Amino acid sequence: MRYIKVQEVQNNYCIEINAEAAGNISFDRGTDVERFNAEIGYWIAEPYWNKGIMTQALRQAVSDYFSQTDVVRIFAKVYAGNFASMRALEKAGFRKTGIYGMSLQKCISLQHC
């Protein structure tokens, strides 16, 4: 597994397995009063589900992002039924912080700080 870095401050990570793109992790940094926060988004191709790859990639990407920026909080929003995604985040050091009950789809909020 390899992470491809293409920017000075890494906002987007390609997860490469056997010379093929297998997934992605990206950060969307807030602005103004939210400038010290970033939302993380990610996906991995189905053949690589439940193998611990995303947990490992999340740990590395979060560590890199914290060391390269002055962000103090990274958060993720996960659909309420996506237990594998929640588990990957929790194994990577995130903790549950709330539930968005009034949104179109119920989402769980997790953060790493």
N, CA, C and O atoms as a Tinker XYZ file with bonds, in Angstrom:
   452  protein
     1  N      0.857000   -1.166000    0.000000    73     2
     2  CA     0.000000    0.000000    0.000000    64     1     3
     3  C      0.902000    1.227000    0.000000    63     2     4     5
     4  O      1.931000    1.260000    0.674000    81     3
     5  N      0.499000    2.226000   -0.763000    73     3     6
     6  CA     1.291000    3.436000   -0.895000    64     5     7
     7  C      0.351000    4.625000   -0.929000    63     6     8     9
     8  O     -0.766000    4.540000   -1.439000    81     7
     9  N      0.822000    5.738000   -0.376000    73     7    10
    10  CA     0.061000    6.981000   -0.397000    64     9    11
    11  C      0.776000    7.939000   -1.325000    63    10    12    13
    12  O      1.979000    8.158000   -1.183000    81    11
    13  N      0.063000    8.505000   -2.260000    73    11    14
    14  CA     0.660000    9.409000   -3.235000    64    13    15
    15  C      0.456000   10.836000   -2.756000    63    14    16    17
    16  O     -0.675000   11.273000   -2.541000    81    15
    17  N      1.566000   11.567000   -2.588000    73    15    18
    18  CA     1.490000   12.966000   -2.177000    64    17    19
    19  C      1.799000   13.840000   -3.379000    63    18    20    21
    20  O      2.810000   13.644000   -4.054000    81    19
    21  N      0.929000   14.803000   -3.644000    73    19    22
    22  CA     1.126000   15.661000   -4.816000    64    21    23
    23  C      1.065000   17.143000   -4.486000    63    22    24    25
    24  O      1.216000   17.974000   -5.381000    81    23
    25  N      0.847000   17.495000   -3.230000    73    23    26
    26  CA     0.741000   18.890000   -2.839000    64    25    27
    27  C      1.655000   19.151000   -1.648000    63    26    28    29
    28  O      2.028000   18.226000   -0.926000    81    27
    29  N      2.013000   20.426000   -1.448000    73    27    30
    30  CA     2.831000   20.770000   -0.290000    64    29    31
    31  C      2.077000   20.466000    1.003000    63    30    32    33
    32  O      2.607000   19.782000    1.879000    81    31
    33  N      0.855000   20.963000    1.132000    73    31    34
    34  CA    -0.022000   20.587000    2.236000    64    33    35
    35  C     -1.003000   19.580000    1.665000    63    34    36    37
    36  O     -1.816000   19.899000    0.798000    81    35
    37  N     -0.910000   18.374000    2.162000    73    35    38
    38  CA    -1.672000   17.272000    1.596000    64    37    39
    39  C     -3.140000   17.362000    1.990000    63    38    40    41
    40  O     -3.473000   17.239000    3.168000    81    39
    41  N     -4.017000   17.572000    1.020000    73    39    42
    42  CA    -5.462000   17.587000    1.253000    64    41    43
    43  C     -6.141000   16.354000    0.688000    63    42    44    45
    44  O     -7.295000   16.078000    1.015000    81    43
    45  N     -5.440000   15.609000   -0.158000    73    43    46
    46  CA    -6.038000   14.495000   -0.867000    64    45    47
    47  C     -5.030000   13.352000   -0.950000    63    46    48    49
    48  O     -3.907000   13.539000   -1.419000    81    47
    49  N     -5.429000   12.191000   -0.503000    73    47    50
    50  CA    -4.565000   11.015000   -0.516000    64    49    51
    51  C     -5.185000    9.941000   -1.400000    63    50    52    53
    52  O     -6.367000    9.625000   -1.268000    81    51
    53  N     -4.396000    9.392000   -2.285000    73    51    54
    54  CA    -4.822000    8.244000   -3.080000    64    53    55
    55  C     -4.282000    6.997000   -2.390000    63    54    56    57
    56  O     -3.092000    6.928000   -2.082000    81    55
    57  N     -5.128000    6.028000   -2.148000    73    55    58
    58  CA    -4.685000    4.756000   -1.590000    64    57    59
    59  C     -4.414000    3.838000   -2.771000    63    58    60    61
    60  O     -5.322000    3.489000   -3.526000    81    59
    61  N     -3.172000    3.461000   -2.917000    73    59    62
    62  CA    -2.760000    2.634000   -4.055000    64    61    63
    63  C     -2.368000    1.249000   -3.556000    63    62    64    65
    64  O     -1.562000    1.116000   -2.634000    81    63
    65  N     -2.939000    0.229000   -4.165000    73    63    66
    66  CA    -2.620000   -1.158000   -3.832000    64    65    67
    67  C     -2.305000   -1.881000   -5.127000    63    66    68    69
    68  O     -3.100000   -1.860000   -6.067000    81    67
    69  N     -1.142000   -2.522000   -5.177000    73    67    70
    70  CA    -0.704000   -3.245000   -6.373000    64    69    71
    71  C     -0.768000   -2.365000   -7.620000    63    70    72    73
    72  O     -1.259000   -2.784000   -8.668000    81    71
    73  N     -0.268000   -1.151000   -7.489000    73    71    74
    74  CA    -0.169000   -0.184000   -8.596000    64    73    75
    75  C     -1.522000    0.263000   -9.151000    63    74    76    77
    76  O     -1.596000    0.754000  -10.277000    81    75
    77  N     -2.586000    0.096000   -8.372000    73    75    78
    78  CA    -3.909000    0.559000   -8.790000    64    77    79
    79  C     -4.537000    1.395000   -7.683000    63    78    80    81
    80  O     -4.345000    1.120000   -6.498000    81    79
    81  N     -5.290000    2.422000   -8.082000    73    79    82
    82  CA    -6.019000    3.228000   -7.105000    64    81    83
    83  C     -7.094000    2.357000   -6.457000    63    82    84    85
    84  O     -7.923000    1.759000   -7.143000    81    83
    85  N     -7.066000    2.295000   -5.128000    73    83    86
    86  CA    -8.017000    1.463000   -4.398000    64    85    87
    87  C     -8.924000    2.283000   -3.489000    63    86    88    89
    88  O     -9.901000    1.762000   -2.950000    81    87
    89  N     -8.605000    3.569000   -3.318000    73    87    90
    90  CA    -9.415000    4.404000   -2.443000    64    89    91
    91  C     -8.880000    5.813000   -2.376000    63    90    92    93
    92  O     -7.924000    6.169000   -3.066000    81    91
    93  N     -9.512000    6.612000   -1.532000    73    91    94
    94  CA    -9.154000    8.019000   -1.416000    64    93    95
    95  C     -9.508000    8.524000   -0.023000    63    94    96    97
    96  O    -10.488000    8.088000    0.581000    81    95
    97  N     -8.693000    9.449000    0.473000    73    95    98
    98  CA    -8.985000   10.183000    1.704000    64    97    99
    99  C     -8.763000   11.649000    1.383000    63    98   100   101
   100  O     -7.748000   12.006000    0.785000    81    99
   101  N     -9.704000   12.505000    1.776000    73    99   102
   102  CA    -9.532000   13.937000    1.520000    64   101   103
   103  C     -9.951000   14.746000    2.742000    63   102   104   105
   104  O    -10.739000   14.295000    3.573000    81   103
   105  N     -9.401000   15.948000    2.825000    73   103   106
   106  CA    -9.697000   16.876000    3.912000    64   105   107
   107  C    -10.280000   18.150000    3.327000    63   106   108   109
   108  O     -9.794000   18.658000    2.316000    81   107
   109  N    -11.315000   18.659000    3.959000    73   107   110
   110  CA   -11.929000   19.923000    3.562000    64   109   111
   111  C    -11.846000   20.857000    4.765000    63   110   112   113
   112  O    -12.620000   20.743000    5.716000    81   111
   113  N    -10.897000   21.776000    4.702000    73   111   114
   114  CA   -10.644000   22.670000    5.820000    64   113   115
   115  C    -11.699000   23.770000    5.884000    63   114   116   117
   116  O    -12.140000   24.287000    4.857000    81   115
   117  N    -12.095000   24.117000    7.104000    73   115   118
   118  CA   -13.053000   25.192000    7.309000    64   117   119
   119  C    -12.433000   26.553000    7.039000    63   118   120   121
   120  O    -11.218000   26.676000    6.879000    81   119
   121  N    -13.276000   27.566000    6.990000    73   119   122
   122  CA   -12.814000   28.936000    6.779000    64   121   123
   123  C    -13.271000   29.807000    7.945000    63   122   124   125
   124  O    -14.115000   29.406000    8.746000    81   123
   125  N    -12.697000   31.001000    8.024000    73   123   126
   126  CA   -13.054000   32.002000    9.028000    64   125   127
   127  C    -12.977000   31.391000   10.432000    63   126   128   129
   128  O    -11.921000   30.882000   10.808000    81   127
   129  N    -14.041000   31.423000   11.206000    73   127   130
   130  CA   -13.986000   30.921000   12.581000    64   129   131
   131  C    -13.846000   29.392000   12.638000    63   130   132   133
   132  O    -13.538000   28.841000   13.696000    81   131
   133  N    -14.066000   28.715000   11.527000    73   131   134
   134  CA   -13.921000   27.252000   11.461000    64   133   135
   135  C    -12.572000   26.831000   10.871000    63   134   136   137
   136  O    -12.381000   25.659000   10.549000    81   135
   137  N    -11.642000   27.769000   10.728000    73   135   138
   138  CA   -10.387000   27.504000   10.018000    64   137   139
   139  C     -9.478000   26.483000   10.703000    63   138   140   141
   140  O     -8.567000   25.955000   10.065000    81   139
   141  N     -9.701000   26.196000   11.975000    73   139   142
   142  CA    -8.882000   25.209000   12.673000    64   141   143
   143  C     -9.548000   23.832000   12.694000    63   142   144   145
   144  O     -9.120000   22.939000   13.425000    81   143
   145  N    -10.587000   23.671000   11.895000    73   143   146
   146  CA   -11.320000   22.408000   11.770000    64   145   147
   147  C    -11.244000   21.915000   10.331000    63   146   148   149
   148  O    -11.168000   22.712000    9.396000    81   147
   149  N    -11.265000   20.614000   10.162000    73   147   150
   150  CA   -11.300000   20.031000    8.820000    64   149   151
   151  C    -12.198000   18.799000    8.844000    63   150   152   153
   152  O    -12.176000   18.014000    9.793000    81   151
   153  N    -12.989000   18.645000    7.781000    73   151   154
   154  CA   -13.812000   17.447000    7.632000    64   153   155
   155  C    -13.046000   16.450000    6.780000    63   154   156   157
   156  O    -12.464000   16.810000    5.756000    81   155
   157  N    -13.051000   15.203000    7.205000    73   155   158
   158  CA   -12.386000   14.145000    6.453000    64   157   159
   159  C    -13.452000   13.327000    5.725000    63   158   160   161
   160  O    -14.513000   13.034000    6.277000    81   159
   161  N    -13.157000   12.968000    4.494000    73   159   162
   162  CA   -14.016000   12.096000    3.703000    64   161   163
   163  C    -13.158000   10.990000    3.112000    63   162   164   165
   164  O    -11.965000   11.192000    2.885000    81   163
   165  N    -13.735000    9.838000    2.860000    73   163   166
   166  CA   -12.930000    8.711000    2.384000    64   165   167
   167  C    -13.812000    7.645000    1.751000    63   166   168   169
   168  O    -15.020000    7.581000    1.979000    81   167
   169  N    -13.161000    6.815000    0.950000    73   167   170
   170  CA   -13.813000    5.630000    0.392000    64   169   171
   171  C    -12.720000    4.623000    0.051000    63   170   172   173
   172  O    -11.560000    4.984000   -0.145000    81   171
   173  N    -13.112000    3.364000   -0.015000    73   171   174
   174  CA   -12.194000    2.312000   -0.451000    64   173   175
   175  C    -12.999000    1.320000   -1.293000    63   174   176   177
   176  O    -14.161000    1.043000   -0.998000    81   175
   177  N    -12.376000    0.798000   -2.329000    73   175   178
   178  CA   -13.049000   -0.137000   -3.233000    64   177   179
   179  C    -13.485000   -1.397000   -2.475000    63   178   180   181
   180  O    -12.798000   -1.858000   -1.564000    81   179
   181  N    -14.617000   -1.932000   -2.862000    73   179   182
   182  CA   -15.223000   -3.062000   -2.160000    64   181   183
   183  C    -14.300000   -4.269000   -1.960000    63   182   184   185
   184  O    -14.378000   -4.896000   -0.904000    81   183
   185  N    -13.425000   -4.632000   -2.917000    73   183   186
   186  CA   -12.549000   -5.782000   -2.666000    64   185   187
   187  C    -11.631000   -5.608000   -1.452000    63   186   188   189
   188  O    -11.061000   -6.585000   -0.966000    81   187
   189  N    -11.484000   -4.376000   -0.960000    73   187   190
   190  CA   -10.586000   -4.095000    0.159000    64   189   191
   191  C    -11.331000   -3.805000    1.458000    63   190   192   193
   192  O    -10.712000   -3.427000    2.453000    81   191
   193  N    -12.647000   -3.976000    1.461000    73   191   194
   194  CA   -13.428000   -3.772000    2.676000    64   193   195
   195  C    -13.041000   -4.806000    3.729000    63   194   196   197
   196  O    -12.666000   -5.931000    3.397000    81   195
   197  N    -13.135000   -4.418000    5.000000    73   195   198
   198  CA   -12.938000   -5.312000    6.156000    64   197   199
   199  C    -11.569000   -5.969000    6.195000    63   198   200   201
   200  O    -11.441000   -7.110000    6.641000    81   199
   201  N    -10.553000   -5.268000    5.736000    73   199   202
   202  CA    -9.190000   -5.786000    5.769000    64   201   203
   203  C     -8.271000   -4.902000    6.618000    63   202   204   205
   204  O     -7.073000   -5.169000    6.709000    81   203
   205  N     -8.821000   -3.853000    7.240000    73   203   206
   206  CA    -8.022000   -2.952000    8.064000    64   205   207
   207  C     -7.247000   -1.907000    7.279000    63   206   208   209
   208  O     -6.516000   -1.105000    7.860000    81   207
   209  N     -7.402000   -1.915000    5.970000    73   207   210
   210  CA    -6.645000   -0.990000    5.120000    64   209   211
   211  C     -7.069000    0.453000    5.371000    63   210   212   213
   212  O     -6.217000    1.331000    5.510000    81   211
   213  N     -8.368000    0.708000    5.430000    73   211   214
   214  CA    -8.826000    2.080000    5.632000    64   213   215
   215  C     -8.434000    2.594000    7.007000    63   214   216   217
   216  O     -8.059000    3.759000    7.137000    81   215
   217  N     -8.508000    1.763000    8.031000    73   215   218
   218  CA    -8.089000    2.197000    9.369000    64   217   219
   219  C     -6.635000    2.636000    9.347000    63   218   220   221
   220  O     -6.297000    3.692000    9.881000    81   219
   221  N     -5.780000    1.844000    8.740000    73   219   222
   222  CA    -4.356000    2.177000    8.635000    64   221   223
   223  C     -4.158000    3.465000    7.831000    63   222   224   225
   224  O     -3.366000    4.325000    8.216000    81   223
   225  N     -4.871000    3.591000    6.729000    73   223   226
   226  CA    -4.745000    4.782000    5.886000    64   225   227
   227  C     -5.252000    6.025000    6.620000    63   226   228   229
   228  O     -4.641000    7.089000    6.520000    81   227
   229  N     -6.358000    5.903000    7.353000    73   227   230
   230  CA    -6.882000    7.032000    8.129000    64   229   231
   231  C     -5.872000    7.488000    9.173000    63   230   232   233
   232  O     -5.630000    8.685000    9.325000    81   231
   233  N     -5.285000    6.541000    9.890000    73   231   234
   234  CA    -4.274000    6.905000   10.903000    64   233   235
   235  C     -3.141000    7.710000   10.282000    63   234   236   237
   236  O     -2.741000    8.742000   10.820000    81   235
   237  N     -2.627000    7.243000    9.160000    73   235   238
   238  CA    -1.501000    7.915000    8.512000    64   237   239
   239  C     -1.896000    9.284000    7.970000    63   238   240   241
   240  O     -1.172000   10.261000    8.160000    81   239
   241  N     -3.029000    9.356000    7.303000    73   239   242
   242  CA    -3.467000   10.627000    6.715000    64   241   243
   243  C     -3.749000   11.666000    7.799000    63   242   244   245
   244  O     -3.369000   12.828000    7.652000    81   243
   245  N     -4.410000   11.263000    8.881000    73   243   246
   246  CA    -4.704000   12.188000    9.982000    64   245   247
   247  C     -3.411000   12.673000   10.624000    63   246   248   249
   248  O     -3.260000   13.865000   10.891000    81   247
   249  N     -2.486000   11.766000   10.871000    73   247   250
   250  CA    -1.191000   12.147000   11.444000    64   249   251
   251  C     -0.463000   13.145000   10.548000    63   250   252   253
   252  O      0.049000   14.158000   11.026000    81   251
   253  N     -0.419000   12.858000    9.255000    73   251   254
   254  CA     0.227000   13.767000    8.298000    64   253   255
   255  C     -0.449000   15.130000    8.295000    63   254   256   257
   256  O      0.224000   16.161000    8.316000    81   255
   257  N     -1.779000   15.140000    8.268000    73   255   258
   258  CA    -2.512000   16.402000    8.168000    64   257   259
   259  C     -2.310000   17.259000    9.419000    63   258   260   261
   260  O     -2.108000   18.470000    9.320000    81   259
   261  N     -2.363000   16.632000   10.592000    73   259   262
   262  CA    -2.114000   17.386000   11.822000    64   261   263
   263  C     -0.699000   17.963000   11.838000    63   262   264   265
   264  O     -0.501000   19.094000   12.280000    81   263
   265  N      0.282000   17.202000   11.364000    73   263   266
   266  CA     1.669000   17.686000   11.404000    64   265   267
   267  C      1.949000   18.764000   10.361000    63   266   268   269
   268  O      2.879000   19.551000   10.538000    81   267
   269  N      1.176000   18.823000    9.284000    73   267   270
   270  CA     1.410000   19.784000    8.202000    64   269   271
   271  C      0.585000   21.063000    8.328000    63   270   272   273
   272  O      0.851000   22.038000    7.626000    81   271
   273  N     -0.409000   21.072000    9.209000    73   271   274
   274  CA    -1.314000   22.221000    9.305000    64   273   275
   275  C     -1.468000   22.647000   10.764000    63   274   276   277
   276  O     -0.959000   21.987000   11.670000    81   275
   277  N     -2.169000   23.746000   10.977000    73   275   278
   278  CA    -2.483000   24.185000   12.338000    64   277   279
   279  C     -3.910000   23.791000   12.734000    63   278   280   281
   280  O     -4.471000   24.351000   13.676000    81   279
   281  N     -4.488000   22.840000   12.024000    73   279   282
   282  CA    -5.808000   22.306000   12.359000    64   281   283
   283  C     -5.723000   21.609000   13.718000    63   282   284   285
   284  O     -4.754000   20.905000   14.004000    81   283
   285  N     -6.749000   21.811000   14.551000    73   283   286
   286  CA    -6.777000   21.175000   15.870000    64   285   287
   287  C     -7.908000   20.151000   16.004000    63   286   288   289
   288  O     -7.973000   19.417000   16.990000    81   287
   289  N     -8.794000   20.108000   15.013000    73   287   290
   290  CA    -9.922000   19.172000   15.064000    64   289   291
   291  C    -10.237000   18.671000   13.667000    63   290   292   293
   292  O    -10.408000   19.456000   12.734000    81   291
   293  N    -10.312000   17.364000   13.535000    73   291   294
   294  CA   -10.739000   16.726000   12.287000    64   293   295
   295  C    -12.008000   15.946000   12.613000    63   294   296   297
   296  O    -12.056000   15.207000   13.596000    81   295
   297  N    -13.036000   16.116000   11.780000    73   295   298
   298  CA   -14.295000   15.428000   12.053000    64   297   299
   299  C    -14.793000   14.718000   10.802000    63   298   300   301
   300  O    -14.396000   15.037000    9.681000    81   299
   301  N    -15.670000   13.751000   11.025000    73   299   302
   302  CA   -16.280000   12.992000    9.929000    64   301   303
   303  C    -17.763000   12.852000   10.216000    63   302   304   305
   304  O    -18.181000   12.831000   11.374000    81   303
   305  N    -18.547000   12.758000    9.169000    73   303   306
   306  CA   -19.978000   12.467000    9.291000    64   305   307
   307  C    -20.227000   11.139000    8.587000    63   306   308   309
   308  O    -19.846000   10.954000    7.431000    81   307
   309  N    -20.868000   10.226000    9.295000    73   307   310
   310  CA   -21.092000    8.876000    8.779000    64   309   311
   311  C    -22.583000    8.572000    8.836000    63   310   312   313
   312  O    -23.235000    8.873000    9.836000    81   311
   313  N    -23.134000    7.977000    7.773000    73   311   314
   314  CA   -24.534000    7.555000    7.813000    64   313   315
   315  C    -24.734000    6.579000    8.964000    63   314   316   317
   316  O    -23.884000    5.723000    9.212000    81   315
   317  N    -25.846000    6.707000    9.660000    73   315   318
   318  CA   -26.099000    5.974000   10.899000    64   317   319
   319  C    -25.942000    4.461000   10.762000    63   318   320   321
   320  O    -25.523000    3.819000   11.725000    81   319
   321  N    -26.252000    3.870000    9.637000    73   319   322
   322  CA   -26.150000    2.422000    9.481000    64   321   323
   323  C    -24.809000    1.914000    8.987000    63   322   324   325
   324  O    -24.627000    0.708000    8.819000    81   323
   325  N    -23.871000    2.815000    8.753000    73   323   326
   326  CA   -22.575000    2.412000    8.196000    64   325   327
   327  C    -21.606000    2.070000    9.331000    63   326   328   329
   328  O    -20.692000    2.837000    9.634000    81   327
   329  N    -21.820000    0.914000    9.949000    73   327   330
   330  CA   -21.051000    0.513000   11.123000    64   329   331
   331  C    -19.580000    0.267000   10.810000    63   330   332   333
   332  O    -18.722000    0.550000   11.646000    81   331
   333  N    -19.274000   -0.250000    9.627000    73   331   334
   334  CA   -17.876000   -0.499000    9.266000    64   333   335
   335  C    -17.097000    0.811000    9.187000    63   334   336   337
   336  O    -15.948000    0.882000    9.623000    81   335
   337  N    -17.723000    1.842000    8.634000    73   335   338
   338  CA   -17.069000    3.142000    8.543000    64   337   339
   339  C    -16.853000    3.739000    9.935000    63   338   340   341
   340  O    -15.787000    4.283000   10.222000    81   339
   341  N    -17.863000    3.634000   10.794000    73   339   342
   342  CA   -17.716000    4.126000   12.171000    64   341   343
   343  C    -16.604000    3.387000   12.895000    63   342   344   345
   344  O    -15.812000    3.997000   13.613000    81   343
   345  N    -16.543000    2.080000   12.710000    73   343   346
   346  CA   -15.525000    1.264000   13.364000    64   345   347
   347  C    -14.130000    1.648000   12.886000    63   346   348   349
   348  O    -13.204000    1.733000   13.692000    81   347
   349  N    -13.966000    1.883000   11.580000    73   347   350
   350  CA   -12.661000    2.291000   11.046000    64   349   351
   351  C    -12.217000    3.608000   11.675000    63   350   352   353
   352  O    -11.058000    3.757000   12.061000    81   351
   353  N    -13.142000    4.566000   11.780000    73   351   354
   354  CA   -12.809000    5.855000   12.399000    64   353   355
   355  C    -12.442000    5.689000   13.867000    63   354   356   357
   356  O    -11.459000    6.269000   14.329000    81   355
   357  N    -13.217000    4.905000   14.601000    73   355   358
   358  CA   -12.932000    4.709000   16.021000    64   357   359
   359  C    -11.577000    4.036000   16.219000    63   358   360   361
   360  O    -10.834000    4.412000   17.125000    81   359
   361  N    -11.243000    3.056000   15.393000    73   359   362
   362  CA    -9.937000    2.395000   15.483000    64   361   363
   363  C     -8.800000    3.347000   15.131000    63   362   364   365
   364  O     -7.662000    3.150000   15.558000    81   363
   365  N     -9.113000    4.383000   14.348000    73   363   366
   366  CA    -8.106000    5.373000   13.959000    64   365   367
   367  C     -8.015000    6.518000   14.971000    63   366   368   369
   368  O     -7.273000    7.475000   14.746000    81   367
   369  N     -8.755000    6.437000   16.078000    73   367   370
   370  CA    -8.639000    7.431000   17.135000    64   369   371
   371  C     -9.767000    8.437000   17.218000    63   370   372   373
   372  O     -9.713000    9.345000   18.047000    81   371
   373  N    -10.786000    8.304000   16.387000    73   371   374
   374  CA   -11.931000    9.210000   16.440000    64   373   375
   375  C    -12.894000    8.742000   17.531000    63   374   376   377
   376  O    -12.888000    7.575000   17.923000    81   375
   377  N    -13.719000    9.668000   18.012000    73   375   378
   378  CA   -14.757000    9.306000   18.982000    64   377   379
   379  C    -16.076000    9.961000   18.580000    63   378   380   381
   380  O    -16.099000   11.031000   17.971000    81   379
   381  N    -17.163000    9.298000   18.933000    73   379   382
   382  CA   -18.490000    9.821000   18.592000    64   381   383
   383  C    -18.765000   11.095000   19.379000    63   382   384   385
   384  O    -18.466000   11.184000   20.570000    81   383
   385  N    -19.340000   12.078000   18.690000    73   383   386
   386  CA   -19.638000   13.351000   19.348000    64   385   387
   387  C    -21.089000   13.780000   19.202000    63   386   388   389
   388  O    -21.508000   14.723000   19.872000    81   387
   389  N    -21.859000   13.136000   18.366000    73   387   390
   390  CA   -23.248000   13.551000   18.233000    64   389   391
   391  C    -23.965000   12.870000   17.095000    63   390   392   393
   392  O    -23.373000   12.130000   16.309000    81   391
   393  N    -25.257000   13.137000   17.024000    73   391   394
   394  CA   -26.110000   12.600000   15.965000    64   393   395
   395  C    -26.878000   13.758000   15.344000    63   394   396   397
   396  O    -27.479000   14.571000   16.046000    81   395
   397  N    -26.849000   13.822000   14.030000    73   395   398
   398  CA   -27.614000   14.824000   13.292000    64   397   399
   399  C    -28.972000   14.229000   12.976000    63   398   400   401
   400  O    -29.140000   13.599000   11.932000    81   399
   401  N    -29.942000   14.416000   13.855000    73   399   402
   402  CA   -31.245000   13.787000   13.698000    64   401   403
   403  C    -32.200000   14.518000   12.779000    63   402   404   405
   404  O    -33.163000   13.916000   12.302000    81   403
   405  N    -31.971000   15.790000   12.514000    73   403   406
   406  CA   -32.902000   16.569000   11.712000    64   405   407
   407  C    -32.478000   16.660000   10.248000    63   406   408   409
   408  O    -33.122000   17.354000    9.462000    81   407
   409  N    -31.424000   15.980000    9.880000    73   407   410
   410  CA   -30.981000   16.022000    8.489000    64   409   411
   411  C    -31.775000   15.016000    7.665000    63   410   412   413
   412  O    -32.524000   14.205000    8.210000    81   411
   413  N    -31.605000   15.078000    6.349000    73   411   414
   414  CA   -32.315000   14.179000    5.448000    64   413   415
   415  C    -32.012000   12.723000    5.783000    63   414   416   417
   416  O    -32.913000   11.885000    5.825000    81   415
   417  N    -30.744000   12.430000    6.020000    73   415   418
   418  CA   -30.319000   11.097000    6.444000    64   417   419
   419  C    -29.675000   11.254000    7.815000    63   418   420   421
   420  O    -28.870000   12.162000    8.019000    81   419
   421  N    -30.016000   10.391000    8.745000    73   419   422
   422  CA   -29.415000   10.489000   10.068000    64   421   423
   423  C    -27.922000   10.195000    9.962000    63   422   424   425
   424  O    -27.521000    9.175000    9.401000    81   423
   425  N    -27.105000   11.091000   10.501000    73   423   426
   426  CA   -25.655000   10.940000   10.459000    64   425   427
   427  C    -25.093000   10.961000   11.870000    63   426   428   429
   428  O    -25.634000   11.619000   12.759000    81   427
   429  N    -24.013000   10.241000   12.061000    73   427   430
   430  CA   -23.267000   10.246000   13.313000    64   429   431
   431  C    -22.042000   11.122000   13.092000    63   430   432   433
   432  O    -21.384000   11.012000   12.057000    81   431
   433  N    -21.731000   11.984000   14.044000    73   431   434
   434  CA   -20.548000   12.833000   13.964000    64   433   435
   435  C    -19.451000   12.224000   14.824000    63   434   436   437
   436  O    -19.692000   11.854000   15.973000    81   435
   437  N    -18.246000   12.120000   14.272000    73   435   438
   438  CA   -17.087000   11.639000   15.012000    64   437   439
   439  C    -15.985000   12.664000   14.855000    63   438   440   441
   440  O    -15.902000   13.327000   13.821000    81   439
   441  N    -15.125000   12.809000   15.875000    73   439   442
   442  CA   -14.026000   13.758000   15.752000    64   441   443
   443  C    -12.747000   13.192000   16.322000    63   442   444   445
   444  O    -12.773000   12.293000   17.162000    81   443
   445  N    -11.635000   13.715000   15.866000    73   443   446
   446  CA   -10.296000   13.348000   16.314000    64   445   447
   447  C     -9.613000   14.641000   16.688000    63   446   448   449
   448  O     -9.462000   15.529000   15.849000    81   447
   449  N     -9.196000   14.762000   17.935000    73   447   450
   450  CA    -8.496000   15.992000   18.325000    64   449   451
   451  C     -7.471000   15.700000   19.395000    63   450   452
   452  O     -6.780000   16.610000   19.853000    81   451
